[in-house]
Amino acid sequence: MDNGLPILFRSYTVVTPDAAAGVAVTEEAHVAVVGNRIEYVGTDLAAATQILGSGPHVEYAGRGKLLLPAFANAHGHTAMVLMRNAADDLNLHDWLFQVIFPMEKRLRRQDVYNGSLLGIAQMIRSGTGACADMYFHSDVTVEAAVTAGIRMNLCSEGKVSGPEPGSITVRPDMLEDFVRLCKSTGEGRIQPSLEIHSVYLYDEALYPALAEMAKAAGISIQTHLAETRKEVEDCVARYGRRPVEQMERFGIFEVPCLAAHAVYLDAQEMELLSAKDVTLVHNPSSNMKLGSGVAPVCAQLASGIPVALGTDGAASNNTLDIYREMRLAAFLAKGNALDASALPAATVLRMATDTGMKAMGFADSGRIEAGAKADLQILDTGDLSLCPLGDPLSAIVYSADSCAVESLMVDGRMLMHKRELLTLDEERIRYEAARSARYITGGTES
Ligand SMILES: [Zn+2]
């Protein structure tokens, strides 16, 4: 499509996190992309054109369309799209132990691959250029991410189960192999981390061993933290401490950490987390759907803790659409605080872009500025959800349907242009995912 030529995005309304912790909106702006980097953003067409050089370039005419950073979906289990609409109206513990775990017992490598491609395709269609993933057989999800061209931060489990019930052995060699795989493929778009599922799932001795492994490998940890009231009560009963303090004692926060949910944090826990390299991930749909509760996002941000946004898996969402998460995040915060100014649109957009990108190891993404990676999306202002447009920032966070995403570029490469997926075969993905979904829900493979 773009054949590696320099690209000029001409006459767009650029909406981006700025250096002053806000969001800047620039009308009639031009964006020059050379290779995988944005080299110019501004209203001076001659300056933008000069950067492209004297050779041929590709030009896209904006005519007032919106150009904004590709989204970061900072918590999810991509292949769980296979379980979409298969386990609903259940509380987290019943949902997880009675429905999800039995289905996951049947998961084969090809199912994870098929589900990963389906999830990635849906994320590309809704403007997401990078996602965090915590699931099984991550090496096949790496393959799917590289095929699609999306950025991903994926987990290694770093352990195996033995024949005895509950016997698990840590495997630093597995983690090292996974880190090597991530570093050697995808030209910097694939980042490794270690999964520590939650404070409630493993034997006590396993946690310090896993934390030590992540530290030795120099990688981050992904975890679920303080998701439900039951988790907190069980943790206090088991260890005499709440989850944050217990995880700190295990050494989990010795390395950068992406901690999803964080619904039940008290002031002391927030103070502790603010001193660590921890990014919390707000998952409003999943927290609502599983009846977990409302995360105190405004208090977390006020404590100085970075908060990103994530969909969680499609089994508890049931979609992977960051537009819906942004809207719900803002509305929940306002309704909960009885204050319409709580969690304003600019804060929400930053959570969905630069905060998430940075936490996943993609610090050069998440902003439309000279020197940043060319990770961007275009919103078609002709879509009825954006008509009339009004304030562009409000339009993005409060009113846009994700089908208004016209194009998505990651690392200087168009993954979707004018609603056509350029790296993935959508029809084949649908067919293979349906086969896998039938199998894991107890059917035979047809
Ligand atoms: Zn999750």
Residues whose N, C-alpha, C, O or C-beta is under 5 A from the ligand:
A	BS01	ZN	D312 G313
